[in-house]
Amino acid sequence: MPLDIYLNVAVAGILTGLVYGLMALGLSVIFGVVRVVNFAHGEMMTIAMYIAVTLFSAFHLDPLVMMVPIAMALFAFGYVLQKGLINPFITRPEHTQFLLLVAVAIIMVNLLLIVFGPDAKNVQTSYAYDSFQVGPLIVDATKLYAGIAAVIVTGLLFCFFQYTRIGTAIRACADNYTGALVVGLDVKHLYALTFGLGAACVGAAGAMLVLIIDVTPPLGPAFTLLAFVIVITGGLGSMPGALIGGVLIGFTEAMAGLLFTPSAKSMFAFAILVLVLLFRPQGIMGKRTA
């Protein structure tokens, strides 16, 4: 098989992996601050994907153009969900948090089935079949735009946490919950903001991913599981780790689909997870706990 084919598939996998990384980044941010594992993460992304499909079908609005409004809608949804439903469970045992969010995920999947049905839906933009040629590489335009958008959103989120007062306050809550309460920070509000930001990440990722794959309601649980694989591989709670983990999984899936069969890509993604857990349990970018 010509080397050009391997290069093209690898680049396509890396670009898709950037979107995966943004999706997983939302999960990592939520866990890193709120210490709640969002088992409805992939389901929230399918909601964003269906919003994008609906806007495109009804008004011919490009999902990339609508990425910010969709992210804002998911931010509001995540804020309300955390503020009204999850916050009372913050101090409760972890198994009750698990059951709560699994129940929320099941409700989301079934509501999507009722509203949209089980058939796959997609978006066909004017540039769906466009590509750019760079030497021997032929880069799919849709994946390139989505990958660039994912990097930009990740950079903006990093700057928000590092250089704004609210971002600093959120990091303070993550570092020392009791200390944040002592100095008068509204921790519950900051937790809701964080959950909203995580939901916004997954909303933006959903708007990009609908350009690449079809959406069905059962897609949610599969992407929740994929997000866990990515954040554990990259390092739970690490923003750079989520992006690196996403790129690694995207690359692995693409190469496995080329060298073996598309149905084998999940096997190789989980094989990487097993290796990481064996040799670096804290993840690629994670910090070792004492």
Secondary structure as UniProt FT lines:
FT   HELIX           3..34
FT   TURN            39..40
FT   HELIX           41..59
FT   TURN            63..66
FT   HELIX           67..81
FT   HELIX           82..86
FT   HELIX           87..89
FT   TURN            90..91
FT   HELIX           94..116
FT   TURN            126..129
FT   STRAND          131..134
FT   TURN            135..136
FT   STRAND          137..140
FT   HELIX           141..163
FT   HELIX           165..175
FT   HELIX           177..182
FT   TURN            183..184
FT   HELIX           187..209
FT   TURN            210..212
FT   TURN            217..218
FT   HELIX           219..234
FT   TURN            236..237
FT   HELIX           239..259
FT   HELIX           262..264
FT   HELIX           265..279
FT   TURN            281..282
//
